[in-house]
Amino acid sequence: MGERCCAALVRVLVLQAAWALSGGQVRYSVPEEAKAGTVVGRLAQDLGLEAGEAEARRLRLVAQGRRASVEVSGASGALLVSSRLDREELCGKSAPCALRLEVLLERPLRVFHVQLEVTDINDNAPVFPAARKKLSMAELTTLPGSRFPLEGASDADIGANAQLTYTLSPSEHFSLEVKSKDENKVSVLLVLTKPLDRETIPVHRLVLTATDGGRPSLTGTMELVISVLDVNDNAPQFNQSVYKVQLPENTAPGTVFFQLTATDKDEGINQEIYYSFSDAVSAKFQDIFKIDEKSGEIRTAGELDFEDTQSYDLEIEATDKGTPPLSGHCSVELEVVDVNDNAPEVWVTSLSVPVAEDASLGTVVALLSVSDRDSGENGRVRCWVWPASPFGLEATFLGSYSLVLREALDRERVSEYEVEVRAEDGGAPALRARRGLRVPVSDVNDNAPLFAQAVYTVLARENNAAGAELARLWARDPDEAANGRVSYSVWDGGLGVGVGGAAGSSSSSGGMGWRPASSYVSVDAESGRLWALQPLDYEELQVLQFEVRAVDAGEPALSGNATVQLFVLDENDNAPALLPAAGSAAEAAAAALAGAGSESGTLWAWAAWGAPAGQVVAKIRAVDADSGYNAWLRYELCEPRGKGPFRVGLYSGEVSTARALDEADGPRQRLLIVVRDHGEPARSATATLSVSLLEAAEAALAAGSSAASSSSAVSRSAAGAEVGPGAASAATNVWLVVAICAVSSLFLLAVVLYGASRWAPRAAVLSGPGPTTLVCASEVGSWSYSQRHSRSLCVADGAAKSDLMVFSPNFPPPPPGPAAKDTQPEPSALLDTVSGPALFASILSPFAPCLSFAKLFLVLTGLCPRRLKGMGA
C-alpha cells in the first residue's frame, strides 16, 4: 500500500515538474510536518541537467530572508526537507501556503524559480479562550428560552480541519444553539430550557465540547459553571405549628423556658430571621413574657401565679429580611404547674435548760409547734430531731410536739448539744424547715481525779536542800467548777520506807525500820508540786515508794491515787574507810615480832631476805559507803617515792615485792599508801604499813608460830608482847626437825587435800532473786544498787554491803609476765582466797628442793593460789 502511494506521488511530482518546465517555473508540493530528509522533488532532473552536472555547476538554493526548511542535495540534485515544516507557523490561516525559492546554477549562471506549496494536515485541536467560564443566573426571574452567548473555540488548521462542531453535556435545564454568521464564523448560544431553583440546585456544571473536521478529529473542552442567584421566594418555617410547654409557678423572672427555631431555605439577607409576638398577644402577656428577636428564646419577665392564670397562649411570628419580607407563624401553649411553694414553720413555745447530766429518761426539754400554709399533701408535715440521740420528739396533738430525753447524758463527753428540729411537708418537691435549739448540760460530780501516770519515777540526788522541788504531779478531773477542783496529799495509810544498814555493819543485810513517807516529802495541795522536807541520804535510803492522793471538791468527794517511786542518787560524800587486820594470822605474827615499839594505827607485815620479785607481803583492805564509781577504790603508794623494794596493786591493794630483797634494804620498810575512790571530787584515806625484813629461818619461825596459835599471837600483838631474838634462834633447829618429819607425811597429806577439794562445796556465786547470798569478791569491783536483786559482798574479813558488784574498767589489758600485779585481775580471780594449803606451802618454802614434789600436787589440785608463783622453785 505504501509503495503505491509513493508511486502516485512520484507521478504527480513528475507532471508538476513537466508543467513547470513548460511554463518556465518548477512547482512542488509537500505536506507539513514532513520528516527531515524527505525528497520533495528531483530538482536537477526537472531542470534538465545531466547526471553529475548539478554538482559540477554548483546547483544551490538562494535564501530570501527566512528559513526555507528545504535544501538541495549536491550529489543527486534532489530537493530535500531539512527541518520541521509547520504550515501554521509559515502561513498562518492563509491558503494555499506557497513558498517561493530561487535556485542558482553556475557555468553559465542561470536562476530558476521554484514554488513549494506546504499542504495542511489536522495537527491542531480546537482551543477555547478559557478552560472555565462562570455564569450567574437568578432563580425564577430568568425565564426559559433565555439565551446566553458563549465564545467559540478556534482551530489553527484550515479547510476541513478547521470546521468545528459544538456539543453540550446533558442537562435538563440547558441546551446549546449554534448559528452560522458566515462561511467562517458561527455563534454559540446557551439556552435555558427549564426554570432554575437555587434551593434545589445552587450550582450547575456543564461541559462544552468543540470537534474539528479532520481525520482523525480533534476536540477541545470548556467547563461552564452556572451559579443560581437567590431571590426571596421562601418564607421561614417552624418545626411545629403548636408547641406545648409546662412551667412551674415559682419560676424566677428572667428564666429561659423555651427556644424557637425557624428555618429559611433562602440565603444571605433573605435567610436572616427575627422573632416577635404577633398582634394577637395581649399587652399583659407581653409584660410577663419576652422573646429574643434573634435567638428565639422565650423567657419570663414577671411572676407566675397558678391561682391567677393557669395557662397562656402565645402566638409567635418569624419574619425574614428579604424584599418583600416573608413570615412564618406558630403557637406556644404554656401551662402553669402548681408547686409546693410554702415551707413548714417550726416554733419553740417552751424551753427548759440546762439539763442535768443525771436527768432521767423521758424528761421534757422543750415544747414545739409546727404548721404549713399549704393544703393537701403539701400541707401534711413530718417532724424529726437531728441528731437522733440523745433527744427525741413525741407528738402530743395535731401540730404540737415535745422534745424529750431518750438516752443518758454525760457532760464530760458532750457539754452542750446543738439540736435541730426538722420538718418536711408532703409536696413534690418537699419543702423543709428547721429550728435550732441549744441544750447545755449541767455538771454533777461523777468523775474521780485521774493522774496522767499510774506510777511516777522520780530521781533525786542525796544531800539535797530541804524544800527542793522533786517533781510535779498532775491529776485531771473532767468535771467543772468545784467538782473538778483537785487537791493533793501524801497518803500515809499503811505505807512506809525501808532504811538500809550503815556501811561497816557486821551483818550481811541491813536492819529495816519504818517511817512515814510524809517525814521525807510533801506535796502542794493546789499545784501538785512534790518537794523534799529534809536532805536525803543514799546510804540510809535508796528507794522511797509512796502514794499521792488527789481529791476533788465535789459532793460527795471523789479521789484517785498515783504511786511515786523516789530513787535517791548517790553522791560521793563518804571517804574510803580502812578495815582492821583482824583475822590475818600472818599480819598478827608480824606485829608480835615487831615488839612493843609498834605505833598505834600502823599495819604490820614481814618479808624474808632474798624474797623474789612479785611476792605478796600484805594486803590493804578498805571499803567505801558510797555506791557505783564513788565506791570504786584504787591504791597508790605515796611513800617512799621512786624505785623502792615494794609496790601496791592499783585495784587489788596487795603489797608485793618489786624486786628481790637484800640486806641493803634495811631491817624495816615504812610504806604510806593512799586509798582513793573514783567520785567527783575524789575522796581518800591513808594507810601506814610497816614491813619487817627477816632471815628466812626467822620468817619460817614467824609463820609456824602464827599457824600454831594465831589467836594468841594476835592477842599478844595487840597487847604489845615482845619476842626475843634468842627464842627465835633456838626454835630454828626445832622447826628443821619438824619440817623433815613433815616431808615423810607430805604425800599422804596431798592425797587427803586432793580428795577434800573434789568433794568440798564450792564458793557461792551470783544467783537469781531470793534470799541474800554471800559473794566473795576479788580486789576490784564497782558498786551499784538494785532494789529487787539485793546481794551481799564481802572483801576477805571485811564487813558486808548490800550491793551488786558490776565492774567495767577502762584501762588496757595487763602485760604478760608474773610481775603484772597492778592491773585488773582476770574474771576467774574474783573467787581467789588465801587458803590453808597456801599458808602451809609458805612455811615449807626454805625447803624448796625437798618440797618440789608436794608443790606439784598442790598446783594440780588447784588449791595453790597465784600468790605462790613468786616463791622459788
FENLIN-V656226 format. One record per residue. N is the residue number from 1. RES is the residue in one small letter. PHI is phi in whole degrees, -180 to 180 (none if undefined). NEAR is the number of other ideal C-beta (glycine too) atoms within 8 Angstrom. Layout:
BEGIN
[[N;RES;PHI;NEAR] [N;RES;PHI;NEAR]]
END
This chain:
BEGIN
[[1;m;none;4] [2;g;-66;5] [3;e;-65;6] [4;r;-64;7] [5;c;-63;8] [6;c;-64;8] [7;a;-64;8] [8;a;-65;8] [9;l;-64;8] [10;v;-64;8] [11;r;-62;8] [12;v;-62;9] [13;l;-64;12] [14;v;-64;8] [15;l;-63;8] [16;q;-63;13] [17;a;-64;15] [18;a;-64;9] [19;w;-64;9] [20;a;-68;13] [21;l;-66;11] [22;s;-69;6] [23;g;-93;6] [24;g;90;6] [25;q;-145;9] [26;v;-99;16] [27;r;-121;12] [28;y;-130;14] [29;s;-134;9] [30;v;-143;14] [31;p;-71;7] [32;e;-68;13] [33;e;67;8] [34;a;-67;8] [35;k;-73;5] [36;a;-62;7] [37;g;97;6] [38;t;-66;9] [39;v;-78;8] [40;v;-82;11] [41;g;-173;12] [42;r;-89;12] [43;l;-63;15] [44;a;-63;12] [45;q;-69;9] [46;d;-69;12] [47;l;-88;12] [48;g;83;5] [49;l;-93;11] [50;e;-80;4] [51;a;-65;3] [52;g;84;6] [53;e;-72;9] [54;a;-64;14] [55;e;-77;10] [56;a;-70;7] [57;r;-94;10] [58;r;57;9] [59;l;-74;15] [60;r;-153;8] [61;l;-88;11] [62;v;-110;9] [63;a;-70;7] [64;q;-122;8] [65;g;102;3] [66;r;-140;5] [67;r;-67;5] [68;a;-89;12] [69;s;65;8] [70;v;-132;13] [71;e;-151;8] [72;v;-105;13] [73;s;-74;9] [74;g;-69;8] [75;a;-81;5] [76;s;-100;7] [77;g;76;14] [78;a;-88;12] [79;l;-92;14] [80;l;-117;12] [81;v;-79;13] [82;s;-101;8] [83;s;-150;7] [84;r;-62;6] [85;l;-108;12] [86;d;-119;8] [87;r;-63;13] [88;e;-67;10] [89;e;-80;4] [90;l;-79;10] [91;c;-126;9] [92;g;65;5] [93;k;-90;6] [94;s;-69;6] [95;a;-143;8] [96;p;-76;6] [97;c;-103;12] [98;a;-114;8] [99;l;-107;11] [100;r;-98;9] [101;l;-119;13] [102;e;-114;11] [103;v;-112;16] [104;l;-110;12] [105;l;-129;13] [106;e;-101;7] [107;r;50;6] [108;p;-79;4] [109;l;-79;7] [110;r;-140;6] [111;v;-121;9] [112;f;-119;10] [113;h;-102;11] [114;v;-119;14] [115;q;-109;13] [116;l;-114;16] [117;e;-98;12] [118;v;-99;14] [119;t;-86;11] [120;d;-85;12] [121;i;-126;11] [122;n;-83;12] [123;d;-113;6] [124;n;-129;10] [125;a;-87;8] [126;p;-61;13] [127;v;-132;9] [128;f;-86;13] [129;p;-61;4] [130;a;-143;7] [131;a;-76;6] [132;r;-140;8] [133;k;-126;10] [134;k;-105;7] [135;l;-128;10] [136;s;-125;7] [137;m;-138;13] [138;a;-82;10] [139;e;-71;15] [140;l;67;9] [141;t;-77;6] [142;t;-85;10] [143;l;-86;7] [144;p;-62;7] [145;g;97;7] [146;s;-67;9] [147;r;-114;9] [148;f;-130;10] [149;p;-68;8] [150;l;-123;10] [151;e;-79;8] [152;g;-80;11] [153;a;-90;11] [154;s;-124;6] [155;d;-132;12] [156;a;-70;7] [157;d;-75;14] [158;i;-129;8] [159;g;70;8] [160;a;-64;6] [161;n;-69;14] [162;a;-105;11] [163;q;-78;8] [164;l;-108;13] [165;t;-124;8] [166;y;-118;14] [167;t;-137;7] [168;l;-122;13] [169;s;-62;7] [170;p;-60;4] [171;s;-158;9] [172;e;-81;5] [173;h;-104;9] [174;f;-134;12] [175;s;-142;8] [176;l;-119;12] [177;e;-128;9] [178;v;-117;10] [179;k;-123;7] [180;s;-93;8] [181;k;-84;6] [182;d;-151;5] [183;e;-67;4] [184;n;-108;3] [185;k;-122;7] [186;v;-134;10] [187;s;-114;10] [188;v;-111;13] [189;l;-122;12] [190;l;-98;15] [191;v;-110;12] [192;l;-82;16] [193;t;-104;9] [194;k;-145;7] [195;p;-57;9] [196;l;-94;14] [197;d;-134;9] [198;r;-65;13] [199;e;-69;8] [200;t;-91;4] [201;i;-130;9] [202;p;-76;6] [203;v;-140;8] [204;h;-109;12] [205;r;-122;8] [206;l;-124;11] [207;v;-124;10] [208;l;-100;16] [209;t;-116;11] [210;a;-114;15] [211;t;-125;11] [212;d;-88;16] [213;g;-98;9] [214;g;-73;11] [215;r;-123;4] [216;p;-77;5] [217;s;-78;9] [218;l;-116;11] [219;t;-128;10] [220;g;-139;11] [221;t;-129;10] [222;m;-145;13] [223;e;-87;11] [224;l;-106;14] [225;v;-108;11] [226;i;-112;13] [227;s;-93;10] [228;v;-93;14] [229;l;-82;9] [230;d;-81;10] [231;v;-130;12] [232;n;-75;12] [233;d;-117;6] [234;n;-129;11] [235;a;-86;8] [236;p;-58;14] [237;q;-132;9] [238;f;-92;13] [239;n;-69;4] [240;q;-132;6] [241;s;-85;6] [242;v;-133;8] [243;y;-115;10] [244;k;-114;6] [245;v;-133;10] [246;q;-112;8] [247;l;-136;12] [248;p;-63;9] [249;e;-71;12] [250;n;-93;7] [251;t;-64;9] [252;a;-72;6] [253;p;-60;7] [254;g;91;7] [255;t;-80;8] [256;v;-81;8] [257;f;-114;10] [258;f;-161;9] [259;q;-134;8] [260;l;-91;15] [261;t;-138;7] [262;a;-115;13] [263;t;-121;6] [264;d;-132;14] [265;k;-75;6] [266;d;-72;15] [267;e;-133;6] [268;g;67;7] [269;i;-67;6] [270;n;-69;14] [271;q;-100;10] [272;e;-72;9] [273;i;-126;11] [274;y;-130;9] [275;y;-110;13] [276;s;-162;9] [277;f;-75;12] [278;s;-76;9] [279;d;-67;4] [280;a;-75;4] [281;v;-81;9] [282;s;-70;5] [283;a;-65;5] [284;k;-64;6] [285;f;-67;11] [286;q;-69;10] [287;d;-79;7] [288;i;-86;10] [289;f;-123;13] [290;k;-131;8] [291;i;-122;13] [292;d;-80;10] [293;e;-69;6] [294;k;-94;6] [295;s;-91;5] [296;g;80;12] [297;e;-76;10] [298;i;-108;15] [299;r;-132;12] [300;t;-83;14] [301;a;-115;9] [302;g;-137;7] [303;e;-81;4] [304;l;-102;13] [305;d;-137;8] [306;f;-61;11] [307;e;-69;3] [308;d;-92;4] [309;t;-137;8] [310;q;-92;5] [311;s;-152;8] [312;y;-136;10] [313;d;-116;8] [314;l;-111;13] [315;e;-93;12] [316;i;-115;16] [317;e;-124;11] [318;a;-114;16] [319;t;-126;12] [320;d;-89;16] [321;k;-106;9] [322;g;-73;11] [323;t;-125;4] [324;p;-77;5] [325;p;-70;9] [326;l;-117;12] [327;s;-131;10] [328;g;-127;12] [329;h;-133;11] [330;c;-152;14] [331;s;-126;11] [332;v;-112;14] [333;e;-99;12] [334;l;-103;13] [335;e;-109;10] [336;v;-86;15] [337;v;-100;9] [338;d;-72;5] [339;v;-128;9] [340;n;-84;11] [341;d;-105;7] [342;n;-126;8] [343;a;-85;8] [344;p;-64;13] [345;e;-124;9] [346;v;-118;13] [347;w;-127;8] [348;v;-95;10] [349;t;-93;6] [350;s;-157;6] [351;l;-141;7] [352;s;-117;7] [353;v;-136;8] [354;p;-78;7] [355;v;-108;14] [356;a;-65;9] [357;e;-70;12] [358;d;-102;6] [359;a;-63;8] [360;s;-76;5] [361;l;-66;7] [362;g;94;7] [363;t;-64;9] [364;v;-82;9] [365;v;-100;13] [366;a;-153;11] [367;l;-116;11] [368;l;-131;16] [369;s;-127;10] [370;v;-127;14] [371;s;-148;8] [372;d;-145;14] [373;r;-75;5] [374;d;-72;11] [375;s;-126;4] [376;g;67;7] [377;e;-64;8] [378;n;-68;12] [379;g;-103;11] [380;r;-85;9] [381;v;-113;13] [382;r;-116;8] [383;c;-120;14] [384;w;-156;8] [385;v;-113;13] [386;w;-133;7] [387;p;-70;5] [388;a;-70;6] [389;s;-134;7] [390;p;-96;8] [391;f;-111;13] [392;g;-148;9] [393;l;-107;13] [394;e;-129;7] [395;a;-79;7] [396;t;-93;6] [397;f;-154;5] [398;l;-57;3] [399;g;84;7] [400;s;-124;11] [401;y;-138;13] [402;s;-119;11] [403;l;-93;15] [404;v;-121;12] [405;l;-86;13] [406;r;-114;9] [407;e;-133;7] [408;a;-66;5] [409;l;-100;13] [410;d;-141;7] [411;r;-64;13] [412;e;-69;8] [413;r;-86;4] [414;v;-136;8] [415;s;-89;6] [416;e;-155;8] [417;y;-113;10] [418;e;-101;7] [419;v;-107;13] [420;e;-117;10] [421;v;-96;15] [422;r;-110;11] [423;a;-129;15] [424;e;-142;12] [425;d;-88;18] [426;g;-97;11] [427;g;-73;11] [428;a;-131;5] [429;p;-77;5] [430;a;-72;9] [431;l;-104;12] [432;r;-125;10] [433;a;-137;11] [434;r;-143;9] [435;r;-135;10] [436;g;-89;7] [437;l;-127;13] [438;r;-107;9] [439;v;-116;12] [440;p;-78;10] [441;v;-112;14] [442;s;-84;9] [443;d;-90;11] [444;v;-128;10] [445;n;-80;12] [446;d;-121;7] [447;n;-131;12] [448;a;-84;8] [449;p;-59;14] [450;l;-130;9] [451;f;-74;15] [452;a;-66;6] [453;q;-134;6] [454;a;-74;5] [455;v;-131;8] [456;y;-106;11] [457;t;-107;6] [458;v;-120;11] [459;l;-109;6] [460;a;-137;13] [461;r;-81;9] [462;e;-69;14] [463;n;64;8] [464;n;-68;10] [465;a;-76;6] [466;a;-65;8] [467;g;92;6] [468;a;-71;9] [469;e;-76;7] [470;l;-99;10] [471;a;-165;9] [472;r;-130;8] [473;l;-98;15] [474;w;-145;7] [475;a;-118;14] [476;r;-105;8] [477;d;-122;15] [478;p;-70;6] [479;d;-68;15] [480;e;-118;6] [481;a;57;7] [482;a;-65;7] [483;n;-67;14] [484;g;-107;12] [485;r;-84;9] [486;v;-109;11] [487;s;-123;10] [488;y;-115;14] [489;s;-157;9] [490;v;-86;12] [491;w;-93;10] [492;d;-94;8] [493;g;-62;4] [494;g;74;2] [495;l;-114;10] [496;g;-149;7] [497;v;-129;12] [498;g;-93;9] [499;v;-114;10] [500;g;-75;10] [501;g;-70;8] [502;a;-74;9] [503;a;-63;11] [504;g;92;8] [505;s;-69;9] [506;s;-78;5] [507;s;-81;8] [508;s;-75;7] [509;s;-132;9] [510;g;-71;10] [511;g;-73;6] [512;m;-111;6] [513;g;-125;6] [514;w;-124;5] [515;r;-135;9] [516;p;-69;7] [517;a;-65;13] [518;s;-68;9] [519;s;-80;7] [520;y;-103;13] [521;v;-129;14] [522;s;-145;8] [523;v;-126;13] [524;d;-72;10] [525;a;-66;6] [526;e;-96;6] [527;s;-91;6] [528;g;79;14] [529;r;-74;10] [530;l;-103;15] [531;w;-132;12] [532;a;-89;14] [533;l;-85;10] [534;q;-150;7] [535;p;-64;9] [536;l;-96;13] [537;d;-122;9] [538;y;-62;13] [539;e;-69;10] [540;e;-97;7] [541;l;-141;13] [542;q;-101;9] [543;v;-135;11] [544;l;-124;11] [545;q;-117;9] [546;f;-151;14] [547;e;-119;10] [548;v;-112;16] [549;r;-107;11] [550;a;-113;17] [551;v;-125;11] [552;d;-86;18] [553;a;-103;8] [554;g;-78;10] [555;e;-124;4] [556;p;-77;5] [557;a;-73;9] [558;l;-117;12] [559;s;-138;10] [560;g;-144;11] [561;n;-120;10] [562;a;-140;14] [563;t;-92;10] [564;v;-115;14] [565;q;-107;11] [566;l;-99;13] [567;f;-101;10] [568;v;-89;14] [569;l;-90;9] [570;d;-73;11] [571;e;-116;11] [572;n;-81;12] [573;d;-112;6] [574;n;-128;12] [575;a;-83;8] [576;p;-58;14] [577;a;-115;12] [578;l;-78;10] [579;l;-93;11] [580;p;-70;4] [581;a;-88;11] [582;a;-63;6] [583;g;96;5] [584;s;-101;8] [585;a;-68;11] [586;a;-64;11] [587;e;-69;12] [588;a;-66;14] [589;a;-65;16] [590;a;-63;14] [591;a;-67;13] [592;a;-68;14] [593;l;-68;13] [594;a;-68;11] [595;g;94;8] [596;a;-80;6] [597;g;-85;4] [598;s;-71;12] [599;e;-91;6] [600;s;-70;4] [601;g;86;4] [602;t;-97;9] [603;l;-89;11] [604;w;-120;15] [605;a;-153;14] [606;w;-130;15] [607;a;-147;13] [608;a;-87;13] [609;w;-61;10] [610;g;78;8] [611;a;-62;11] [612;p;-71;10] [613;a;-68;9] [614;g;96;11] [615;q;-79;12] [616;v;-78;11] [617;v;-110;12] [618;a;-162;11] [619;k;-141;10] [620;i;-85;15] [621;r;-114;12] [622;a;-146;13] [623;v;-141;14] [624;d;-121;16] [625;a;-70;10] [626;d;-76;16] [627;s;-133;10] [628;g;68;11] [629;y;-65;8] [630;n;-66;15] [631;a;-107;14] [632;w;-83;13] [633;l;-104;13] [634;r;-135;10] [635;y;-116;14] [636;e;-133;9] [637;l;-88;12] [638;c;-89;8] [639;e;-137;7] [640;p;-77;8] [641;r;-87;5] [642;g;87;4] [643;k;-93;3] [644;g;-88;11] [645;p;-78;8] [646;f;-126;13] [647;r;-145;11] [648;v;-124;15] [649;g;-66;13] [650;l;-60;9] [651;y;-115;13] [652;s;-88;13] [653;g;77;15] [654;e;-78;12] [655;v;-98;17] [656;s;-133;14] [657;t;-75;16] [658;a;-86;9] [659;r;-158;6] [660;a;-68;8] [661;l;-84;12] [662;d;-138;7] [663;e;-68;4] [664;a;-69;4] [665;d;-78;8] [666;g;86;6] [667;p;-78;4] [668;r;-149;8] [669;q;-121;12] [670;r;-107;10] [671;l;-112;15] [672;l;-110;11] [673;i;-114;16] [674;v;-104;11] [675;v;-107;15] [676;r;-124;11] [677;d;-97;17] [678;h;-103;10] [679;g;-75;11] [680;e;-125;4] [681;p;-79;5] [682;a;-73;9] [683;r;-113;12] [684;s;-145;10] [685;a;-139;11] [686;t;-119;9] [687;a;-120;12] [688;t;-109;12] [689;l;-120;15] [690;s;-108;15] [691;v;-109;16] [692;s;-94;13] [693;l;-102;13] [694;l;-123;12] [695;e;-70;7] [696;a;-62;11] [697;a;-65;10] [698;e;-65;12] [699;a;-64;12] [700;a;-66;13] [701;l;-61;12] [702;a;-64;14] [703;a;-69;13] [704;g;-66;12] [705;s;-63;11] [706;s;-69;13] [707;a;-72;10] [708;a;-73;6] [709;s;-145;7] [710;s;-68;11] [711;s;-69;6] [712;s;-71;7] [713;a;-66;14] [714;v;-66;13] [715;s;-65;8] [716;r;-66;9] [717;s;-66;16] [718;a;-68;7] [719;a;-87;6] [720;g;85;8] [721;a;-71;8] [722;e;-106;6] [723;v;-119;8] [724;g;-77;6] [725;p;-71;5] [726;g;-71;6] [727;a;-63;8] [728;a;-67;13] [729;s;-69;7] [730;a;-71;8] [731;a;-79;10] [732;t;-67;12] [733;n;-63;7] [734;v;-62;8] [735;w;-75;12] [736;l;-66;8] [737;v;-66;8] [738;v;-63;9] [739;a;-67;13] [740;i;-65;8] [741;c;-66;8] [742;a;-68;9] [743;v;-66;11] [744;s;-66;6] [745;s;-101;8] [746;l;-67;11] [747;f;-62;8] [748;l;-61;7] [749;l;-66;9] [750;a;-63;12] [751;v;-63;8] [752;v;-64;8] [753;l;-64;13] [754;y;-63;11] [755;g;-63;8] [756;a;-65;8] [757;s;-70;10] [758;r;-75;6] [759;w;-107;5] [760;a;-76;6] [761;p;-68;2] [762;r;-77;5] [763;a;-66;6] [764;a;-71;8] [765;v;-120;7] [766;l;-64;6] [767;s;-131;6] [768;g;-76;4] [769;p;-60;4] [770;g;162;5] [771;p;-68;3] [772;t;-63;9] [773;t;-121;10] [774;l;-80;9] [775;v;-119;12] [776;c;-87;9] [777;a;-98;9] [778;s;-83;10] [779;e;-72;10] [780;v;-119;9] [781;g;150;11] [782;s;-129;12] [783;w;-113;16] [784;s;-143;9] [785;y;-92;11] [786;s;-138;7] [787;q;-69;7] [788;r;-87;5] [789;h;-120;8] [790;s;-87;10] [791;r;-132;12] [792;s;-108;13] [793;l;-126;13] [794;c;-127;13] [795;v;-111;9] [796;a;53;10] [797;d;-95;8] [798;g;-77;9] [799;a;-76;10] [800;a;-86;13] [801;k;-133;9] [802;s;-85;12] [803;d;-138;11] [804;l;-104;12] [805;m;-84;11] [806;v;-133;7] [807;f;-127;9] [808;s;-141;5] [809;p;-69;7] [810;n;-123;3] [811;f;-150;5] [812;p;-67;2] [813;p;-65;4] [814;p;-68;6] [815;p;-73;6] [816;p;-69;4] [817;g;121;5] [818;p;-73;6] [819;a;-88;6] [820;a;-78;9] [821;k;-102;11] [822;d;-91;9] [823;t;-98;10] [824;q;-67;8] [825;p;-73;12] [826;e;-64;4] [827;p;-59;5] [828;s;-67;5] [829;a;-80;9] [830;l;-66;9] [831;l;-111;9] [832;d;-70;8] [833;t;-136;8] [834;v;-87;7] [835;s;-101;8] [836;g;-63;5] [837;p;-58;10] [838;a;-64;13] [839;l;-64;13] [840;f;-65;9] [841;a;-68;15] [842;s;-66;10] [843;i;-68;11] [844;l;-90;13] [845;s;-62;13] [846;p;-66;8] [847;f;-104;9] [848;a;-60;12] [849;p;-61;5] [850;c;-80;8] [851;l;-103;13] [852;s;-61;9] [853;f;-65;8] [854;a;-67;14] [855;k;-63;13] [856;l;-61;8] [857;f;-68;11] [858;l;-66;14] [859;v;-66;8] [860;l;-64;7] [861;t;-77;11] [862;g;77;6] [863;l;-90;10] [864;c;-86;11] [865;p;-73;10] [866;r;-69;6] [867;r;-72;9] [868;l;-79;12] [869;k;-66;7] [870;g;-82;13] [871;m;-78;11] [872;g;-70;5] [873;a;-78;5]]
END
